[in-house]
Amino acid sequence: MRATSDADPAPQSNAGPLLTHVELTWLEGRIEHWIRFGRDVGETILDRRRRVLSFAPRSVFAFVRWAANDFGTIISRIDIVRSIDRGEAYQTLPFVRPGGDILLRISGWPKVERVLQAIDAMEALGIDPTDAAPDHWRHLHNRFVAGLPSRSYSREQHRAWLLRQRLVS
């Protein structure tokens, strides 16, 4: 991939897989975009504050965006996204090209913090959040948006998801 001034990835031919590109920015205390979890397949460094990570089709990743000005936090958001393959429908998302299947989209620090705690709890069980059932992320999204308590992801639920995946593949 070539680096461009607007961080738009190079056009891709139809021969290979469609990669999803996420632009990350880090200006300490002002703009912080980072990946909380996910398995990237490539990285392009644009400059000392910006880089682009690429994800293979059907990869799940958590993209966190935070920004502040002189008066405090102006945006706090987490999106859990499944990257798409050619021909799949997708939603657009800032800094994510072309977009993805948004499994969870939460704004506001208290809710973002609850999502981060749910991710930490999953990792404490020894489960990689990248491999978790997409329905769990949708469940969290719906419960947090409604202001209701959510179910924790369990080893049993994860085992059932992995078994179901083996049957489908």
N, C-alpha and C positions, 0 to 999 in steps of 0.2 A: 504494500500500500504506500502511496506517496503522501507526504504531508502537504496540506494546502493552507492558505492563510485563513480560510473560514472553517477549517477542520472538517470539511465535507470529504468523505472517503472517495477514493478513486472509483469510477464506474466499474461495475463487475459484469463479466460476461455471463451468459447462461450456462457455461460449462461447469463451473464449480458450485459449491454450496454458497448460499446467501449469508454473508456475515452481518451481524448487528454490531454497529460501532457506537460506543458511548464516550462522549467527551468529558473528561474529568478536569477540574480546575481547583487549584489550591492557592488562595491568597489569604494567608493566616489572619483570622479574625474578621474577614470580610466576605469571602466566597469560598465555600468548601463543598466540593462535589466529590463523592467517593463511592466505591463499591464495598458494601458490607460483606457480601458473600457472592460467590460465583466463580466459574472456571473459565478464564479468558483463554483464547487461542492465539492472541497476538497483541502487541503494544506498539504504538507509534508515539514517540515523544515529539511534541510540537515546539515547545520551549520549556523553560525551567518551571513554569507554573501550570502548563497544560499538557495533557497526553490523551491518547485515544486508545481504549481497550476494545478488542473485537471478540465477539462470542459466536460460537457455532450455532446452527439451527437447533431449536428445542432445548437450549440451555436456559437455566433459571438463574437470575441474579437479582440482588437488592441494590438499588441505586439511591443514595442519600444525597439530598441537596439542602444546604443551609447557607443563608446569607444574612448579613447584618449591615447596618449603617451607623452613624454617630449616635442614634437614639436607641439602638438595640436590634434584636432579631427581626428581620422582615419576611423571611421564608424559612420554613422547616418542613421538609417533605421526605417521605420514603415511598419508593415504588418497587414492587417485586414484579419482575417482568420475565416472561418466557419469550426467548428470541424465536423468530419465525423462519419458516423455510419458504422457498419460492411457491407462489400461488396461494399462500395462506392470507386470510384477512388479518389486519392488525390495526391497532390504535397508534396515533402519533404521540410522541412524548418529547418535551424539550431535551436537547443534547443527546438524543438516541435516534440513530438513523439505521434503517428506515422507520423503525418503530417496533412494537412488539405486542404480545398478548399480555395486557396488564392484569395481573392476578390480584394485586393489592395496591391501593393508592390512598395514602393517608397524609394529611397536612396538620400542622400544629404540633409544637413540641411535646405536650403531654401524651398525645396519641402516638407520635413517632417513638417516644421513649418506651411506651408499652409494646410496640412492635419489636423494638430492639431487645427488650427483656424477653419476649417470646422467642426470638432467635437465640438468645443466650441460653434459655431453658432447653431448647431443642439440642443445642450443641453440648450442654451439660449431660444429656442422655447419650451422647456419642453419635448423634445423627447429624449428618451434613445437611444444612437447610437447602442446599442445591438439589438434593435428592428427595426432598419431602413432597408429599402429594399436593399437586396444584390446588385441589379442592380445599385443603387446609388454609392456604393463603386467602382463597376467596371467602372462606368462613370467617377468618380474622377480619378481613375488610368489612364484610357485612355487619358483624357484631360491633366493631369499633365505630363505624359510621352511625349505627343505631344507638350507640351508647350503652350497649348490653355486655355482660360478661361473656367471655369466649372459652371454648374448651382448649385445654392444652393438647399438644401433639404428643402421642404416646408411642412407645416402642411397638406395641401391638398394632396400632394404626399404621405405623410405618412398615412393619412386616407385611401386613395385608396389602398395602400399596405396592410393595416390591413384588409380591407373589402375583398380583393382578397384572403388573407390567410384564412379567415373564410369560403369562398366558397370551397376552396380546402380541408380543414380539414374535 
